[in-house]
């Protein structure tokens, strides 16, 4: 029996970050070498950022969400997203 199961259901993950971290993630996303990779929007991870600060616009927060999606997706082997074993 393997350590990782074969469940293909989805589980929500809640995360709270300081506003300055969200702003830093925006900076990193804006200057990332592979910006096209997360701007396509076809990544099977869907974070939602409730940013209450005044330094980022709604479009910038969307970029943060796409970049977080990319970071989470990129760190896990693709086979787990496709349900392979």
N, C-alpha and C positions, 0 to 999 in steps of 0.2 A: 504494500500500500504506500503510495507516494505522499509526500508532505503536502503537496498542493493538489486540491481536488479538481474535478472537471466541471464544476458548476459554471453555467453560462448566464446565470441571472445577473442582475445589476444591483449594486449596493451603493447607497449614498454615503458620502464622506463629508463631514462638516469640519471646517477649518477656520480659525480666526487669526487674522494677521494685523499687525499695526499698520496704520495708514502709510507710514513712511516706507514700510516693506513693499506695499502695493505700488507705491510711487517708484521705488527702486526696480521692481520687476518690470514696470513700464519702460524705464530707461534701458534695461537689458534687452527687452523685446524690440524696442525701437532700433537698437544698434546690433541686433543679432545677425550673424552672417547668413543664416538660412531662413530669413524672414518669410520666404514663400512657403516653407514647409508648414507653418502654422497659420498663415493667412488664407489658405485654401478653405479651411473650415470643415474638412472631411475627417477629422480625428474623432474616434469613438469615445471621447471623454468630454464631459460637459460641466465644467465648474461655473459657479455663479458668484461674482464678486459684488458685495453690497458696500460700495465705497461711499463714505459720507464726507470725504475731504473736499477741498476746494482747489486743488492743484491739477486734477485730471478731468477731462471732459468725458462724456459718455462714450465717445469713439475710442478714447484712450483706454478706458476701463475694458471695453470689448477686446482691445489688443492684449491687455493683461490676461483676460480670460482665455483667449486663444493660445497665448504663450504658456500659461499654466497647463492647459490641455496638452500641448506639445511636450512639455517637460515630463509630465506624468506618463504620457504614451511612449515617449522615447526611452524611458528608463526601464520599461518592461519588454521582454522578448515578444515580438509580434505574434508568435504562435498562440499565446495566451488570449489575445484579443480575437483570434480566429477560431478558438475552441479546439485547437489541436492538442495532442498529448505528446 
